[in-house]
């Protein structure tokens, strides 16, 4: 007979799985380099598939590599999904994304251990290319699932070496037969580290996430003229790097002038990158974020005005384009309440908050009710090999995830 009395996860088992999978792409500094659809990504995908099949799950893969592991429920209805991503940044940590997938796996293991049958089927999802570090934009394949992008668009995304995502999916054997969006679920909960300092600063264990701020990504190419550093007078130079540096400083001011918004430059390529050549071309990326779309519009206008003014005054030309927009998202109130009650049931302190980082849940919220659960990370540091959280905090997140899923599942009794 089903009972929720002793439905508790095993924090040590979750931690052991986090450490085991960290070996797939592990770095000397203790982080993970597991870029989307790399050999290391294939290794962790194969591991995840095998672990889910041990629990009696059916594992399906769609055309852009998204993985769906489903355990049947008592009723023939759409599943309740949990999930996140297993890909990482080039110098990523052990928890970003991974906790959401393995925390879901631990919740499912606990259900199986206790012989608990849910009303709805339970699904774990591993989304492809959430990070966007190898193939831009971020959250690419949850975006395909939600109808934001086409599969063909995803297939033609290239990394900086010109390798296409579609070709790599085929190479590692994860270009599935199911159309993106065809494998349905009725809701999704995503567990994640906060990637910021708020929970730690306020000594809260659980973040009850109400939404995700809007995000826009841009690419800028500044063109000057290569010339000899010794033979070209300062006043006659067309220095693309100098103009870019001024633009980057102006972009920082855009963020500072629109708090709590942020404006960042994260990738720069300087050409020809020679010590005695005035740089002739610079490529850089821009990341603007704010929880209010109207303010984000103002940030975009300020950014464009600033770089145009600098370009005109620096004897260079430039091209700029927006390559990705993810509007601000509000999560489903009913699921938020399940998380709130799940934290209370487990006895953990919590606070409501919006996510500053982008997540697959932002796109999935367009097509089905969705919410997120945050746990602290040390110093708010993420996208870094030093990214850290504790066994207890990981366990707390997985327990609240399980509690919230069961609270939602009770509505199908």
C-alpha positions as a printed Julia matrix, in Angstrom:
413×3 Matrix{Float64}:
  0.0    0.0     0.0
  1.33   3.44   -0.93
  2.33   5.72    1.9
  4.3    8.95    1.94
  5.46   8.41    5.53
  8.99   7.22    4.76
  9.58   8.56    1.29
 13.08   9.92    1.83
 15.98  10.11   -0.56
 19.49   8.81    0.13
 21.82  11.86    0.15
 24.99   9.74    0.19
 23.89   7.76   -2.87
 23.13  11.02   -4.69
 26.54  12.4    -3.75
 28.28   9.22   -4.89
 26.55   9.5    -8.28
 27.6   13.14   -8.6
 31.21  12.18   -7.91
 31.08   9.13  -10.21
 29.78  11.08  -13.18
 32.27  13.9   -12.53
 34.9   11.53  -13.93
 33.35  11.88  -17.4
 35.34  14.93  -18.52
 36.93  15.54  -15.13
 39.59  18.27  -15.03
 42.82  18.43  -12.97
 41.33  21.29  -10.93
 38.35  19.19   -9.86
 35.79  20.49  -12.34
 34.28  19.04  -15.5
 34.82  19.77  -19.19
 31.9   17.94  -20.78
 30.9   19.9   -23.83
 27.67  19.13  -25.65
 27.73  15.92  -27.75
 31.45  15.39  -27.12
 32.89  11.96  -26.37
 32.61  12.77  -22.67
 28.95  13.72  -23.12
 28.33  10.36  -24.79
 29.92   8.6   -21.82
 27.66  10.28  -19.26
 24.6    9.79  -21.48
 25.33   6.07  -21.74
 25.74   5.9   -17.94
 22.48   7.77  -17.37
 20.57   5.53  -19.8
 21.86   2.37  -18.11
 20.99   3.63  -14.61
 17.45   4.55  -15.66
 16.9    1.19  -17.34
 17.94  -0.53  -14.08
 14.93   1.2   -12.5
 12.53  -0.17  -15.1
 12.39   3.02  -17.15
 11.9    3.21  -20.88
 14.5    5.59  -22.34
 13.66   7.51  -25.5
 15.77  10.02  -27.46
 14.41  12.7   -29.76
 15.91  14.08  -32.96
 18.06  16.68  -31.17
 19.38  14.29  -28.52
 17.05  15.14  -25.64
 16.71  12.03  -23.43
 13.46  10.98  -21.71
 13.44   8.15  -19.13
  9.93   7.16  -18.01
  8.68   4.95  -15.19
  5.0    3.92  -15.56
  2.37   5.14  -13.11
 -0.94   3.64  -12.01
 -2.8    5.74  -14.56
 -2.36   6.06  -18.29
 -1.82   9.82  -18.28
  1.01  12.14  -19.24
  4.11  11.95  -17.0
  5.33  14.4   -14.41
  8.86  15.3   -15.52
 11.98  16.19  -13.57
 15.24  17.12  -15.21
 18.0   19.47  -16.31
 21.21  18.9   -18.31
 24.46  16.92  -18.2
 26.61  19.12  -20.46
 28.99  21.62  -18.84
 31.05  24.71  -19.54
 34.67  24.23  -20.75
 35.76  24.89  -17.15
 32.55  23.81  -15.44
 31.82  22.46  -11.99
 30.3   19.22  -10.74
 26.8   20.51   -9.98
 25.48  22.96  -12.6
 22.77  21.06  -14.44
 24.06  17.69  -13.28
 22.36  18.0    -9.88
 18.99  18.43  -11.59
 19.35  15.18  -13.52
 20.96  13.11  -10.77
 18.7   14.58   -8.07
 15.78  13.41  -10.2
 17.46  10.02  -10.59
 17.83   9.77   -6.82
 14.16  10.68   -6.31
 13.18   7.92   -8.73
 15.56   5.43   -7.11
 13.89   6.17   -3.77
 10.42   5.56   -5.21
 11.58   2.24   -6.66
 13.36   1.23   -3.42
 10.16   1.75   -1.46
  7.88   0.19   -4.04
  5.88   3.4    -4.28
  3.57   3.65   -7.26
  2.72   7.14   -8.4
 -0.59   7.98  -10.06
  1.12   9.62  -13.03
  4.17   8.18  -14.78
  7.42   9.82  -13.66
  9.94  11.04  -16.23
 13.55  12.25  -16.05
 14.78  14.51  -18.86
 18.34  15.28  -19.94
 18.21  18.32  -22.24
 20.86  18.73  -24.98
 23.08  21.82  -25.18
 21.74  23.82  -22.27
 25.02  25.61  -21.74
 25.47  27.03  -25.23
 29.23  27.17  -24.7
 30.08  24.94  -27.66
 27.01  25.59  -29.82
 25.2   28.92  -29.37
 22.55  29.74  -28.34
 22.04  28.29  -24.87
 19.05  26.07  -24.01
 19.05  25.15  -27.69
 17.36  21.77  -27.68
 14.77  22.47  -24.99
 14.06  25.41  -27.31
 13.55  23.01  -30.21
 11.24  20.93  -28.01
  9.21  24.05  -27.19
  8.99  25.17  -30.82
 11.29  28.17  -30.39
 13.83  26.77  -32.87
 13.6   24.14  -35.6
 15.6   20.93  -35.53
 17.34  21.99  -38.75
 18.41  25.24  -37.08
 19.91  23.23  -34.22
 21.65  20.82  -36.59
 23.42  23.67  -38.41
 24.8   25.38  -35.28
 28.6   25.31  -35.49
 31.24  25.42  -32.79
 34.26  27.71  -33.22
 35.97  24.96  -35.25
 33.11  24.75  -37.74
 31.79  21.4   -36.49
 27.99  21.11  -36.7
 25.77  19.95  -33.84
 23.79  17.63  -36.12
 26.93  15.84  -37.28
 28.12  15.37  -33.7
 24.74  14.0   -32.59
 25.0   11.37  -35.33
 28.62  10.61  -34.5
 27.94   9.8   -30.84
 24.7    7.93  -31.62
 22.24  10.32  -29.98
 20.31  11.67  -32.94
 17.05   9.97  -32.03
 14.08   9.03  -34.18
 11.38  10.87  -32.22
 10.39  14.33  -33.4
 11.22  17.08  -30.9
  8.1   17.84  -28.9
  6.47  14.48  -29.65
  7.42  12.9   -26.3
  4.92  14.64  -24.03
  4.76  15.33  -20.29
  2.23  17.34  -18.3
  4.59  19.34  -16.05
  8.27  19.72  -15.18
 10.27  20.42  -12.02
 13.93  21.43  -12.41
 16.36  21.24   -9.49
 19.48  23.4    -9.79
 22.19  25.13   -7.81
 21.39  28.82   -7.45
 24.52  30.02   -9.31
 24.35  33.17   -7.19
 25.02  34.21   -3.57
 21.54  34.98   -2.2
 20.63  31.71   -0.47
 24.03  31.41    1.16
 24.0   35.04    2.31
 20.54  34.67    3.85
 21.28  31.18    5.24
 18.35  29.62    3.38
 18.48  26.05    2.1
 15.81  26.12   -0.62
 15.03  28.69   -3.28
 11.41  28.59   -4.42
 11.86  29.9    -7.95
  9.06  32.04   -9.35
 10.52  32.78  -12.8
 13.56  33.55  -14.96
 14.79  36.96  -16.06
 14.9   37.92  -19.73
 18.13  37.34  -21.65
 19.54  38.51  -24.97
 22.8   37.5   -26.65
 24.65  39.48  -29.32
 27.75  39.06  -31.46
 29.94  42.02  -32.45
 32.75  42.09  -35.02
 34.93  45.22  -35.02
 37.09  45.8   -38.11
 40.09  48.11  -38.28
 43.35  47.6   -40.15
 46.33  45.39  -39.36
 49.59  47.32  -39.39
 53.09  47.28  -37.9
 53.17  48.49  -34.29
 56.56  50.12  -34.71
 55.93  51.85  -38.03
 52.33  53.06  -37.62
 51.93  56.35  -35.69
 49.37  56.31  -32.89
 47.12  58.86  -34.56
 46.91  56.94  -37.83
 46.02  53.54  -36.41
 42.75  51.73  -36.98
 43.0   49.64  -33.82
 40.1   47.18  -33.57
 41.15  45.98  -30.11
 41.31  49.47  -28.62
 37.85  50.29  -29.98
 36.55  46.97  -28.65
 38.0   47.66  -25.2
 36.14  50.98  -25.1
 32.95  49.25  -26.23
 33.32  46.59  -23.52
 33.72  49.29  -20.89
 30.58  51.02  -22.19
 28.68  47.73  -22.05
 29.62  47.35  -18.4
 28.15  50.81  -17.75
 24.89  49.7   -19.41
 24.56  47.01  -16.76
 25.48  49.35  -13.91
 22.93  51.91  -15.1
 20.07  49.38  -15.22
 20.36  47.41  -11.97
 19.39  44.7   -11.1
 20.13  44.03  -14.75
 23.52  42.76  -15.9
 25.6   43.33  -19.04
 28.58  41.11  -19.8
 31.21  40.32  -22.44
 32.4   36.74  -22.08
 34.11  35.67  -25.31
 36.74  37.7   -27.2
 38.83  36.79  -30.26
 41.6   39.21  -31.27
 43.06  38.92  -34.77
 45.82  38.38  -35.79
 46.77  38.28  -32.1
 50.44  39.05  -32.72
 52.56  41.12  -30.34
 53.85  43.5   -33.02
 50.72  43.9   -35.16
 48.01  46.51  -34.53
 44.86  44.35  -34.24
 42.74  44.44  -37.38
 39.66  42.56  -36.23
 38.03  41.65  -32.91
 35.01  39.41  -32.33
 33.19  39.49  -28.98
 29.9   38.42  -27.46
 27.46  40.44  -25.35
 24.99  39.09  -22.76
 22.23  41.41  -21.47
 19.76  40.31  -18.74
 16.91  41.88  -16.74
 13.66  40.58  -15.19
 11.65  43.34  -16.94
 11.4   43.17  -20.75
 10.78  46.93  -21.02
 14.03  47.67  -19.18
 15.82  45.09  -21.33
 14.67  47.06  -24.39
 16.29  50.17  -22.89
 19.49  48.27  -22.18
 19.62  47.04  -25.77
 19.13  50.58  -27.1
 21.84  51.95  -24.78
 24.27  49.19  -25.79
 23.75  49.82  -29.5
 24.01  53.59  -29.15
 27.24  53.27  -27.16
 29.08  51.0   -29.57
 27.95  53.04  -32.57
 29.34  56.22  -31.0
 32.63  54.52  -30.09
 32.97  52.96  -33.54
 32.45  56.3   -35.26
 35.08  57.95  -33.06
 37.66  55.18  -33.32
 38.29  55.0   -37.09
 36.85  51.44  -37.27
 33.71  49.78  -38.57
 31.62  47.13  -36.84
 28.82  44.63  -37.36
 26.43  43.67  -34.55
 23.59  41.17  -34.44
 21.29  39.71  -31.83
 21.55  35.93  -32.03
 19.19  34.93  -29.21
 16.33  36.32  -27.15
 14.76  34.57  -24.18
 11.91  36.64  -22.72
 11.31  36.86  -18.97
  9.33  33.85  -17.69
  6.85  33.36  -14.86
  6.49  29.8   -13.53
  3.24  27.92  -12.75
  1.7   29.02   -9.4
  0.36  25.53   -8.58
  3.81  23.96   -9.0
  5.47  26.78   -7.07
  3.11  25.98   -4.2
  4.11  22.3    -4.4
  7.76  23.32   -3.95
  6.87  25.68   -1.12
  5.0   22.92    0.69
  7.71  20.38   -0.14
 10.32  22.53    1.62
  8.04  23.05    4.61
  7.31  19.32    4.84
 11.05  18.56    4.9
 11.69  21.27    7.5
 13.99  23.38    5.31
 14.17  27.17    5.35
 13.25  28.75    2.01
 12.72  32.0     0.19
 11.07  32.95   -3.1
 13.35  34.26   -5.83
 13.72  34.77   -9.58
 16.52  33.05  -11.47
 19.3   35.25  -12.78
 20.61  32.47  -15.01
 18.85  30.86  -17.95
 17.58  27.29  -17.68
 15.75  24.78  -19.85
 12.69  25.4   -17.66
 12.41  28.86  -19.24
 11.55  27.35  -22.63
  9.54  24.41  -21.28
  7.33  26.88  -19.4
  6.03  27.97  -22.82
  4.46  24.57  -23.47
  3.63  23.06  -20.06
  3.47  24.07  -16.37
  7.0   24.34  -15.0
  8.95  25.49  -11.96
 12.39  25.24  -10.36
 14.06  24.51   -7.02
 17.36  26.1    -6.01
 19.95  25.06   -3.43
 22.96  27.19   -2.37
 26.4   27.1    -3.95
 29.52  28.24   -2.13
 30.18  31.94   -2.7
 27.59  31.99   -5.46
 30.31  30.69   -7.8
 29.25  28.73  -10.89
 30.53  28.13  -14.44
 33.8   27.55  -12.62
 35.8   24.49  -11.6
 35.62  25.76   -8.01
 31.81  25.47   -8.04
 30.8   23.78   -4.79
 27.83  22.74   -2.71
 27.49  20.21    0.09
 26.17  16.69    0.38
 23.48  17.99    2.74
 22.39  20.78    0.38
 22.24  18.42   -2.59
 20.19  16.01   -0.5
 17.87  18.79    0.62
 17.2   19.77   -2.97
 16.47  16.21   -4.04
 14.16  15.69   -1.05
 12.16  18.83   -1.82
 12.04  17.76   -5.47
 10.57  14.39   -4.46
  8.12  16.01   -2.03
  6.96  18.51   -4.65
  6.48  15.83   -7.32
  4.47  13.68   -4.91
  2.34  16.67   -3.88
  1.57  17.34   -7.53
  0.99  13.65   -8.21
 -1.63  13.57   -5.43
 -3.83  15.81   -7.6
 -4.25  12.84   -9.97
 -5.55  10.44   -7.3
